[in-house]
Amino acid sequence: MSRARVDVTEPGRYRRPLAAMSRFLDGLDAAHPPVPAGARVLAALGPKMLDLAAARARGAHPYLVTPQHTRLSREALGDGALVLPEQTVILCGGRDEARVDEHRAAGTDHVALQALAPGQGAFPRERWRRFTALL
């Protein structure tokens, strides 16, 4: 059982994101065996990419978005699709300053948390422990 290599980019050449993603998905469909739409989640921000995610994937993983965008994503994708936004987390004075609950209220299935703090190493275990306790 071999997988076909799917390569839709050329170094140094700009590709329109929607067209490039469509070609990439075409390659996944043509692979042997094909990658089923139910096993795909697209990095989707704009309305056209969200429409593509609704038609050809299980959901969307928007990055660096607000809870309002999460609500729009849920509306565009419908109730059966996955909406999986990323939320940057900075340890602060209190729980009221976090936005995770707002993403949940907007219809997310999961929120990917990225912990940021100045002056710490690349692997933020202590930050993860601290904000996990707040959730």
Stockholm file with secondary structure:
# STOCKHOLM 1.0

chainA/1-135         MSRARVDVTEPGRYRRPLAAMSRFLDGLDAAHPPVPAGARVLAALGPKMLDLAAARARGAHPYLVTPQHTRLSREALGDGALVLPEQTVILCGGRDEARVDEHRAAGTDHVALQALAPGQGAFPRERWRRFTALL
#=GR chainA/1-135 SS CCCCCCCCCCTTCCCCHHHHHHHHHHHHHHSSSCCCGGGCEECCCSHHHHHHHHHHSSEECCCSCCHHHHHHHHHHHCTTSEECCEEEEECCSCGGGCCHHHHHHTTCSCCEEEEECTTCCSCCHHHHHHHHHHC
#=GC SS_cons         CCCCCCCCCCTTCCCCHHHHHHHHHHHHHHSSSCCCGGGCEECCCSHHHHHHHHHHSSEECCCSCCHHHHHHHHHHHCTTSEECCEEEEECCSCGGGCCHHHHHHTTCSCCEEEEECTTCCSCCHHHHHHHHHHC
//
